[in-house]
Amino acid sequence: MKKIIKRLSKTIVSRLKSGIKILFGDISASGLSIREQTQLITDFSASVIDTQKPALKTASKKQYFLHKGRLASRQRLKTKRQALRDKALLASQKIRHRPGFLR
């Protein structure tokens, strides 16, 4: 029991120390503060999950079907931001291919 308490206290102390480092912005060897590094890591991991592994998206986000059109055969769900981005892309492609459109 004493070993478990000792181990728990070590982990709690180490987490408190890392939390203090994050709050006060210690600079690491890369020149970025720990807060900036964690932000970069979370941004990167979120982008990888959103684009490459849609099954791993968090269930809390509301999902929207893709815009009807060429992509409608793939009934993959996307977030609202991704659906709007695809919709805008399709609209811009339709405008460019319209006859008489100046480039």
N, C-alpha and C positions, 0 to 999 in steps of 0.2 A: 504494500500500500504506500509506503514511504517513497519507493522508487517511482511509482505512478505520479504521486504529488510533485516530486522533484522534477520529473520530466515535463509535466504540465506547466509548472511554474517557469521552467526554462523557455518553453514555447511561448508562453504569455509574455514574458519579458522580451524575447526576441521580436515578437509582433509589435509590442509597444515601441521598441526602439525603431523598427522600420516605419511605423506610423509617424513617429516624431520626425524621422528623416524626410518622409513625404511632405509633412506639414511645413517644415522649415526649408525645404528645397536644397538639400545637400547636392553638390555637384559630383557626378561620377567621372570615371576615366574617359568616357566618351564626350564629356563636355555638356551633356544634358542633365538637367535635374531629374531626380527619380520620378517626380510627378509627370514631367514631359515624356520620360521613357514609358511609363505605364500608359499614358494617353496614346502614344504611338502604337504600343502593343495592342491595346484594345481597339483602336481604329483599324489596324491591319487585320486583326482576327475577325472583327465584325465584317469587313469588306470581303474577306475570304469566305466566311460562312454565307454571306448574302449571295455571292456570285457563283461559288462552286458547289456548295452543299446546301441546297434549299431545304433538305429534310432536317437539317440541324437548326433551323431558325427557331427562335423562341416562340412558344405558342401564344404569348401575350399580345404579339403584334396582330393587328387585324389584317386579314388577307383579302386580296381582290383578284378577280379573274382578269386575264389578259384582255386587251382590247380586241374586239371581233375583227377578223381580217385573216391575213395569211397565218398569223400565229395562233389562231383560235383552235386549230386542231390539237395543239399541245395544251391540254387543260392544266397547265402548271399554275400554281398560285404564286402571286407576288405581293410585295408590300405596296402600299399606296404610292410611295415615291417611285418605285420601279415601274408600276403600271402607268403612272403619269409620264415618266421618261419615255417609255415605249410608245405611248400614244402620241407624244410630241414628235418622236422620231418618225413614226408612220406619216403624220401630217406633213412634216417637212419633206419627206420623200414624195408625197403626192403633189406638193406644190412644185417641186423641181421638175417632175416629169410631165407637167401640164404643158400642152403646146402653146407656144408664144411666150413662154417664161424667159425673161432675160437673165442670163447668168452673170 
